[in-house]
Amino acid sequence: MGSVQRAMRLLESVAAHGHGATAKQLARETGLALPTAYHLLRTLVHEGYLRREKGLFFLGEATERLNSSGAQQKRRSTVADTLAHWRDSIGVPVYYAMYRDGEIDVLCVADSPEAPAVEEWADFRETGHAHAIGQCLLSQLDEDSRRDHLARYPVQAITPYTVRDSDALLRRLARMRRMQAVVERQEYAPGTVCAAVPITVGATAATMAISLPARQADRLLPAAHRLQREIGRHLGSLTLSISI
C-alpha cells in the first residue's frame, strides 16, 4: 500500500508539470528519497503510466487512457441520471440507443419495478424492423444504408403485427417526417406499445424511446411528446454526454 501511495503522489506531481519534470524535482515535491523516486518512476515508465524524454517525465498513454475512461464513465452517468429522472417524472421506462458501425446499439435503459422495460426476447440488433428504436434509427439513415442493414438483418414476422417485408418497411420509413416520433404497437412484443424520438448527435443516428403495456396505449403519444419536449430543453447540455 505504501508503494502505491508513493507512486500516486509521483503521478500527481508529474500531472502538475505540463512541460515535464526531473526525477530530483519530483522527489523533492513528493518528499521521497531520490533512489525511491527513481525506482518508482522507472516502474511507472515501464507500465506506460509515465514517459521519459531527455531526462524529463511526462504522463504516459496508460494514464491518458484512464482519464479518457473516467470521462466516458462520467458521460454515461450523466445520461443514466437524466433517463432515470425522465422515467420517474413521466412514469415510463426510457431507452437510449445509437446506430454505430452498422449496428443498433442500446446503450442505456432506465426502468423500475413500477415501469419495467420490455424484455429483449429477440435480439434488438437483429429485429430493428420490428421495434420503435430500430425503426427510428433506420429512418435517419439514407436509403443505401437502410438496404444494407436489411440485407444483413432481413425482415421477419416476429408477432402478428410485424411489418411483413422490407419493401413495406422502406415505404414506411420514407414517409416519416424529420424529427417525427416513431410509434410501434405490438410489432416487437405482444402486449407492448413503444415510441421513439429521433436525436441528432453530429452525423450519428440516435434515439430515446419509451414503452408501455398495450392496455395503456392512450398514454403513449402524450408521454412521447413530453419526452420530446424534455429532450429539446436539455439537448444542449447533453450533446457531449450522449455521444457515449
Residue frames relative to the residue before (quaternion, step in Angstrom):
aa qw qx qy qz dx dy dz
M 1.0000 0.0000 0.0000 0.0000 0.00 0.00 0.00
G 0.6352 0.5432 -0.3337 0.4359 3.58 1.00 -0.80
S 0.6556 0.5090 -0.3124 0.4621 3.58 0.98 -0.84
V 0.6345 0.5234 -0.3298 0.4633 3.57 1.01 -0.79
Q 0.6562 0.5098 -0.3149 0.4586 3.58 0.92 -0.86
R 0.6621 0.4953 -0.3131 0.4673 3.59 0.96 -0.85
A 0.6381 0.5207 -0.3278 0.4630 3.58 1.02 -0.79
M 0.6459 0.5151 -0.3218 0.4625 3.58 0.99 -0.80
R 0.6298 0.5229 -0.3392 0.4635 3.60 1.02 -0.72
L 0.6391 0.5157 -0.3262 0.4683 3.58 1.03 -0.76
L 0.6445 0.5167 -0.3248 0.4605 3.59 0.95 -0.84
E 0.6524 0.5083 -0.3154 0.4654 3.58 0.95 -0.86
S 0.6522 0.5155 -0.3134 0.4590 3.57 1.02 -0.80
V 0.6424 0.5076 -0.3213 0.4758 3.59 0.98 -0.85
A 0.6439 0.5440 -0.3255 0.4283 3.59 0.96 -0.87
A 0.6511 0.5251 -0.3154 0.4481 3.58 1.14 -0.58
H 0.7071 0.4056 -0.2440 0.5253 3.61 1.28 -0.22
G 0.2400 -0.8138 0.5154 0.1207 3.57 -0.05 1.27
H 0.7340 0.3898 -0.2219 0.5099 3.59 1.14 -0.55
G 0.6504 -0.5435 0.3090 0.4315 3.58 1.23 0.40
A 0.1144 -0.7804 0.6120 0.0570 3.54 -1.28 0.40
T 0.4823 -0.6615 0.4922 0.2960 3.57 -1.17 0.61
A 0.6538 -0.5040 0.3844 0.4133 3.55 -1.28 0.32
K 0.6408 0.5242 -0.3351 0.4497 3.61 0.95 -0.82
Q 0.6531 0.5136 -0.3135 0.4598 3.57 0.94 -0.88
L 0.6773 0.4895 -0.2923 0.4649 3.57 0.94 -0.89
A 0.6254 0.5302 -0.3350 0.4642 3.58 1.03 -0.76
R 0.6610 0.5080 -0.3062 0.4596 3.57 0.94 -0.87
E 0.6910 0.4920 -0.2857 0.4460 3.60 0.89 -0.94
T 0.7411 0.3977 -0.2224 0.4931 3.60 1.05 -0.72
G 0.4531 -0.7095 0.4377 0.3159 3.58 1.25 -0.12
L 0.4776 0.6678 -0.4384 0.3657 3.58 1.18 0.51
A 0.5370 -0.5706 0.4982 0.3713 3.53 -1.22 0.50
L 0.6003 -0.6114 0.3692 0.3599 3.57 -0.99 0.81
P 0.6524 0.4984 -0.3504 0.4507 3.68 0.85 -0.76
T 0.6367 0.5211 -0.3278 0.4644 3.60 1.02 -0.77
A 0.6494 0.5138 -0.3110 0.4664 3.56 0.95 -0.89
Y 0.6412 0.5227 -0.3267 0.4571 3.60 0.92 -0.88
H 0.6631 0.5142 -0.3137 0.4444 3.58 0.86 -0.95
L 0.6960 0.4651 -0.2803 0.4698 3.59 0.85 -0.95
L 0.6335 0.5326 -0.3336 0.4513 3.59 1.02 -0.77
R 0.6394 0.5166 -0.3269 0.4663 3.59 0.98 -0.81
T 0.6490 0.5151 -0.3146 0.4632 3.58 0.99 -0.84
L 0.6712 0.4963 -0.2965 0.4640 3.58 0.94 -0.89
V 0.6229 0.5123 -0.3378 0.4853 3.59 1.10 -0.63
H 0.6462 0.5308 -0.3168 0.4476 3.57 0.92 -0.92
E 0.7279 0.4262 -0.2373 0.4818 3.61 0.98 -0.84
G 0.5645 -0.6499 0.3614 0.3583 3.59 1.27 0.00
Y 0.5044 0.6588 -0.4293 0.3569 3.58 1.25 0.07
L 0.7549 0.1569 -0.1240 0.6246 3.56 1.28 -0.40
R 0.1397 -0.7393 0.6408 0.1522 3.53 -1.33 0.22
R 0.2676 -0.7703 0.5637 0.1316 3.55 -1.14 0.69
E 0.0317 0.7838 -0.6171 0.0620 3.55 -0.88 1.02
K 0.8535 -0.0972 0.0333 0.5109 3.57 -0.71 1.15
G 0.7499 -0.4260 0.2072 0.4619 3.54 0.92 0.99
L 0.6554 0.4780 -0.3152 0.4926 3.58 1.28 0.00
F 0.3045 -0.7544 0.5575 0.1654 3.56 -1.10 0.73
F 0.0729 -0.7773 0.6249 -0.0085 3.55 -1.05 0.97
L 0.6018 -0.5235 0.4365 0.4163 3.57 -1.24 0.29
G 0.3287 -0.7738 0.5171 0.1605 3.58 -0.99 0.87
E 0.7490 -0.4134 0.2817 0.4344 3.53 -1.36 0.04
A 0.6307 0.5431 -0.3557 0.4252 3.59 0.97 -0.74
T 0.6456 0.5035 -0.3181 0.4780 3.59 1.02 -0.75
E 0.6441 0.5176 -0.3218 0.4622 3.56 1.00 -0.81
R 0.6283 0.5208 -0.3415 0.4663 3.59 1.07 -0.69
L 0.6203 0.5295 -0.3409 0.4676 3.57 1.06 -0.71
N 0.6391 0.5192 -0.3249 0.4652 3.57 0.97 -0.84
S 0.6641 0.5054 -0.3008 0.4616 3.56 0.95 -0.94
S 0.6564 0.5106 -0.3116 0.4597 3.57 0.97 -0.87
G 0.6465 0.5210 -0.3165 0.4587 3.56 1.02 -0.81
A 0.6518 0.5085 -0.3117 0.4684 3.57 0.99 -0.84
Q 0.6426 0.5156 -0.3241 0.4648 3.57 1.01 -0.82
Q 0.6484 0.5148 -0.3226 0.4588 3.58 0.95 -0.84
K 0.6328 0.5253 -0.3320 0.4619 3.57 1.04 -0.76
R 0.6418 0.5101 -0.3266 0.4703 3.59 1.01 -0.80
R 0.6385 0.5174 -0.3296 0.4647 3.59 0.95 -0.83
S 0.6533 0.5192 -0.3154 0.4519 3.56 0.97 -0.85
T 0.6201 0.5423 -0.3374 0.4556 3.59 1.05 -0.77
V 0.6634 0.4945 -0.2995 0.4751 3.57 0.93 -0.92
A 0.6636 0.5137 -0.3114 0.4459 3.58 0.86 -0.96
D 0.6588 0.5045 -0.3120 0.4628 3.59 0.95 -0.86
T 0.6556 0.5114 -0.3159 0.4570 3.58 0.99 -0.84
L 0.6555 0.5004 -0.3130 0.4712 3.59 0.93 -0.88
A 0.6404 0.5212 -0.3296 0.4578 3.60 0.99 -0.80
H 0.6235 0.5292 -0.3389 0.4652 3.59 1.04 -0.75
W 0.6844 0.4691 -0.2909 0.4763 3.60 0.88 -0.90
R 0.5802 0.5677 -0.3708 0.4511 3.59 1.07 -0.67
D 0.7255 0.4457 -0.2508 0.4605 3.57 0.83 -1.00
S 0.7073 0.4672 -0.2816 0.4496 3.58 0.94 -0.84
I 0.7288 0.3846 -0.2322 0.5168 3.61 1.06 -0.71
G 0.3832 -0.7589 0.4512 0.2713 3.58 1.17 -0.51
V 0.6272 0.4842 -0.3385 0.5075 3.56 1.15 0.71
P 0.5202 -0.5782 0.4922 0.3909 3.62 -1.18 0.34
V 0.1734 -0.7871 0.5878 0.0699 3.57 -1.03 0.82
Y 0.1624 -0.7908 0.5891 0.0352 3.54 -0.96 1.02
Y 0.1040 -0.7594 0.6346 0.0990 3.57 -1.19 0.57
A 0.0561 0.8075 -0.5800 0.0919 3.59 -0.79 1.04
M 0.1549 -0.7606 0.6241 0.0895 3.54 -1.31 0.50
Y 0.3409 -0.6763 0.5996 0.2587 3.54 -1.33 0.31
R 0.1140 0.8147 -0.5495 0.1462 3.57 -0.33 1.28
D 0.8517 0.0238 -0.0426 0.5218 3.54 -0.97 0.93
G 0.7135 -0.4821 0.2543 0.4402 3.55 0.96 0.88
E 0.6877 0.4587 -0.2795 0.4885 3.59 1.23 0.25
I 0.4259 -0.6433 0.5704 0.2817 3.53 -1.26 0.55
D 0.0362 -0.8222 0.5659 -0.0499 3.56 -0.59 1.18
V 0.1727 -0.7705 0.6081 0.0823 3.58 -0.45 1.23
L 0.1947 -0.8542 0.4793 0.0524 3.54 -0.29 1.33
C 0.8169 0.0203 0.0343 0.5754 3.58 1.03 -0.65
V 0.0316 -0.7738 0.6327 0.0036 3.56 -1.06 0.82
A 0.1025 -0.7706 0.6267 0.0541 3.55 -0.92 0.97
D 0.1802 0.7725 -0.5909 0.1474 3.58 -0.50 1.18
S 0.1885 -0.7623 0.6087 0.1130 3.55 -1.31 -0.02
P 0.6720 -0.4683 0.3475 0.4564 3.62 -1.18 0.16
E 0.6754 0.4782 -0.2938 0.4784 3.59 1.08 -0.68
A 0.7778 0.1614 -0.0861 0.6013 3.60 1.18 -0.57
P 0.0301 -0.8548 0.5180 -0.0003 3.60 0.46 1.20
A 0.4909 -0.6490 0.5004 0.2957 3.55 -1.17 0.67
V 0.6078 -0.5261 0.4431 0.3968 3.53 -1.32 0.31
E 0.4319 -0.6773 0.5265 0.2786 3.56 -0.97 0.83
E 0.3551 -0.7366 0.5358 0.2103 3.58 -0.81 1.03
W 0.0048 -0.8464 0.5315 -0.0339 3.54 0.33 1.23
A 0.7341 0.1771 -0.1477 0.6386 3.59 1.32 -0.37
D 0.6059 -0.6179 0.3560 0.3526 3.58 -0.81 1.06
F 0.4634 -0.6994 0.4741 0.2672 3.59 -0.70 1.11
R 0.6393 0.5464 -0.3382 0.4223 3.61 1.00 -0.78
E 0.7402 0.4309 -0.2232 0.4654 3.55 1.00 -0.83
T 0.7508 0.3733 -0.1929 0.5096 3.59 1.22 -0.36
G 0.1667 0.8326 -0.5120 0.1295 3.58 1.07 0.71
H 0.6002 0.5790 -0.3544 0.4230 3.57 1.17 -0.54
A 0.7262 0.4862 -0.2249 0.4310 3.55 1.18 -0.64
H 0.7731 0.3251 -0.1986 0.5071 3.63 1.05 -0.47
A 0.6623 -0.5473 0.3469 0.3761 3.54 -1.22 0.58
I 0.6071 0.5570 -0.3613 0.4366 3.60 1.01 -0.74
G 0.7024 0.4673 -0.2731 0.4623 3.57 0.79 -1.02
Q 0.6604 0.5062 -0.3163 0.4556 3.57 0.89 -0.88
C 0.6457 0.5186 -0.3199 0.4602 3.57 1.00 -0.79
L 0.6651 0.4853 -0.3064 0.4777 3.59 0.95 -0.82
L 0.6640 0.4993 -0.3099 0.4623 3.59 0.91 -0.87
S 0.6216 0.5571 -0.3474 0.4274 3.60 1.05 -0.68
Q 0.6761 0.4966 -0.2890 0.4612 3.59 1.19 -0.49
L 0.5977 0.5647 -0.3555 0.4444 3.59 1.30 -0.15
D 0.5179 -0.5752 0.4965 0.3930 3.57 -1.25 0.19
E 0.6966 -0.5098 0.2971 0.4082 3.57 -1.22 0.42
D 0.6233 0.5383 -0.3547 0.4426 3.62 0.98 -0.73
S 0.6666 0.4917 -0.3039 0.4706 3.58 0.95 -0.86
R 0.6186 0.5326 -0.3463 0.4623 3.59 1.06 -0.70
R 0.6825 0.4836 -0.2936 0.4628 3.56 0.86 -0.96
D 0.6114 0.5385 -0.3524 0.4605 3.58 1.04 -0.70
H 0.6544 0.5086 -0.3173 0.4608 3.59 0.93 -0.88
L 0.7031 0.4691 -0.2720 0.4600 3.58 0.87 -0.95
A 0.5846 0.5483 -0.3761 0.4649 3.59 1.19 -0.41
R 0.6986 0.4415 -0.2648 0.4970 3.58 1.07 -0.69
Y 0.7808 0.1549 -0.0747 0.6006 3.57 1.11 -0.71
P 0.1786 -0.8413 0.5006 0.0987 3.60 0.32 1.24
V 0.5760 -0.5704 0.4667 0.3536 3.52 -1.25 0.60
Q 0.0888 0.7709 -0.6270 0.0693 3.55 -0.98 0.88
A 0.4617 -0.6788 0.4952 0.2843 3.57 -0.99 0.80
I 0.0526 -0.8157 0.5759 0.0142 3.57 -0.58 1.12
T 0.7355 0.1145 -0.1600 0.6483 3.57 1.35 -0.02
P 0.6651 -0.5003 0.3512 0.4289 3.63 -1.18 0.19
Y 0.7003 0.4760 -0.2604 0.4640 3.60 1.25 -0.39
T 0.4707 0.6965 -0.4362 0.3211 3.60 1.25 -0.13
V 0.5740 -0.5690 0.4595 0.3682 3.58 -1.12 0.72
R 0.4646 -0.7614 0.3949 0.2201 3.58 -0.85 0.99
D 0.8197 0.0088 0.0129 0.5726 3.61 1.02 -0.63
S 0.6810 -0.5231 0.3326 0.3899 3.55 -1.27 0.41
D 0.6174 0.5498 -0.3570 0.4349 3.60 1.03 -0.71
A 0.6490 0.5058 -0.3157 0.4725 3.58 0.95 -0.83
L 0.6511 0.5062 -0.3152 0.4696 3.57 0.99 -0.82
L 0.6591 0.5110 -0.3162 0.4521 3.60 0.89 -0.89
R 0.6314 0.5157 -0.3353 0.4722 3.58 1.02 -0.72
R 0.6395 0.5189 -0.3250 0.4650 3.57 0.99 -0.82
L 0.6698 0.5030 -0.3019 0.4553 3.58 0.87 -0.93
A 0.6483 0.5339 -0.3166 0.4409 3.58 0.99 -0.83
R 0.6715 0.5053 -0.2968 0.4536 3.59 1.13 -0.62
M 0.5613 0.6284 -0.3932 0.3681 3.59 1.17 -0.40
R 0.3750 -0.7217 0.5400 0.2166 3.54 -0.97 0.92
R 0.6223 -0.5509 0.4082 0.3777 3.53 -1.20 0.63
M 0.8441 0.1152 -0.1494 0.5019 3.55 -0.97 0.99
Q 0.4280 0.6832 -0.4764 0.3508 3.60 1.21 0.41
A 0.4619 -0.6588 0.5120 0.3008 3.58 -0.99 0.81
V 0.2985 -0.7498 0.5697 0.1553 3.56 -1.01 0.89
V 0.1408 -0.8012 0.5804 0.0376 3.56 -0.79 1.07
E 0.0255 -0.7828 0.6214 -0.0195 3.55 -1.01 0.88
R 0.1165 -0.8136 0.5692 0.0202 3.56 -0.77 1.06
Q 0.8592 -0.1548 0.0361 0.4863 3.55 -0.44 1.35
E 0.3905 0.7256 -0.4828 0.2964 3.61 1.15 0.47
Y 0.7350 0.3607 -0.2220 0.5295 3.58 1.13 -0.59
A 0.8099 0.0376 0.0229 0.5850 3.57 0.87 -0.96
P 0.4403 -0.6815 0.5096 0.2862 3.63 -0.70 1.00
G 0.7946 0.2849 -0.2240 0.4871 3.54 -0.96 0.89
T 0.7156 0.3973 -0.2402 0.5219 3.61 1.27 0.10
V 0.1131 -0.7601 0.6359 0.0711 3.55 -1.10 0.79
C 0.1159 -0.8110 0.5733 0.0122 3.58 -1.05 0.80
A 0.0725 -0.7578 0.6444 0.0726 3.54 -1.31 0.42
A 0.1099 -0.7948 0.5960 0.0317 3.56 -1.05 0.82
V 0.2459 -0.7687 0.5813 0.1037 3.54 -1.01 0.94
P 0.3804 -0.7371 0.5029 0.2432 3.63 -0.70 0.99
I 0.1133 -0.7702 0.6260 0.0456 3.56 -1.16 0.75
T 0.2851 -0.7371 0.5843 0.1843 3.55 -1.05 0.75
V 0.0298 0.7664 -0.6393 0.0549 3.57 -0.72 1.13
G 0.7626 -0.2268 0.1146 0.5949 3.57 0.25 1.26
A 0.7663 -0.2871 0.2451 0.5198 3.56 -0.78 -1.07
T 0.5570 0.6305 -0.3737 0.3906 3.59 1.29 0.08
A 0.3933 -0.6935 0.5524 0.2435 3.57 -0.98 0.86
A 0.0738 0.7897 -0.6026 0.0880 3.56 -0.88 0.98
T 0.0637 -0.8014 0.5942 0.0254 3.55 -1.25 0.36
M 0.1556 -0.7031 0.6739 0.1653 3.50 -1.36 0.37
A 0.0846 -0.8269 0.5552 -0.0285 3.55 -0.89 0.96
I 0.1997 -0.7463 0.6220 0.1278 3.52 -1.37 0.30
S 0.1215 -0.7738 0.6133 0.1015 3.56 -1.27 0.30
L 0.0714 -0.7811 0.6201 0.0182 3.53 -1.26 0.56
P 0.5656 -0.5366 0.4706 0.4132 3.60 -1.19 0.30
A 0.6010 -0.5984 0.3914 0.3571 3.58 -1.02 0.77
R 0.6158 0.5563 -0.3556 0.4300 3.62 1.09 -0.60
Q 0.7065 0.3851 -0.2530 0.5372 3.61 1.30 -0.25
A 0.2092 0.8340 -0.4916 0.1375 3.57 1.21 0.50
D 0.6067 0.5723 -0.3671 0.4118 3.60 1.08 -0.56
R 0.6332 0.5267 -0.3290 0.4620 3.60 1.23 -0.35
L 0.5229 0.7061 -0.4001 0.2605 3.58 1.16 -0.57
L 0.7344 0.4290 -0.2624 0.4558 3.61 0.61 -1.06
P 0.6428 0.4971 -0.3537 0.4633 3.65 0.87 -0.72
A 0.6576 0.4987 -0.3151 0.4686 3.60 0.99 -0.79
A 0.6449 0.5177 -0.3224 0.4607 3.61 1.00 -0.81
H 0.6627 0.4953 -0.3118 0.4671 3.58 0.96 -0.82
R 0.6288 0.5157 -0.3395 0.4727 3.58 1.05 -0.67
L 0.6316 0.5191 -0.3312 0.4711 3.57 0.98 -0.83
Q 0.6498 0.5256 -0.3213 0.4453 3.58 0.93 -0.88
R 0.6447 0.5039 -0.3213 0.4768 3.60 1.00 -0.76
E 0.6462 0.5169 -0.3218 0.4600 3.58 0.97 -0.84
I 0.6362 0.5194 -0.3270 0.4674 3.58 0.97 -0.85
G 0.6531 0.5272 -0.3156 0.4425 3.58 0.92 -0.89
R 0.6768 0.4981 -0.2942 0.4553 3.57 1.01 -0.80
H 0.7937 0.3357 -0.1490 0.4850 3.57 1.02 -0.79
L 0.4186 0.7501 -0.4555 0.2338 3.59 1.22 -0.15
G 0.6124 0.5700 -0.3635 0.4098 3.59 0.97 -0.77
S 0.7233 0.4284 -0.2492 0.4809 3.57 0.84 -0.96
L 0.6982 0.4744 -0.2698 0.4633 3.59 1.20 -0.50
T 0.4365 0.7477 -0.4445 0.2297 3.59 1.22 -0.41
L 0.7039 0.4356 -0.2802 0.4861 3.60 0.84 -0.90
S 0.6707 0.5295 -0.3137 0.4141 3.58 0.92 -0.84
I 0.7229 0.4723 -0.2821 0.4180 3.59 0.84 -0.89
S 0.5527 0.5830 -0.4161 0.4261 3.59 1.23 0.14
I 0.2669 0.7965 -0.4985 0.2141 3.56 1.21 0.56
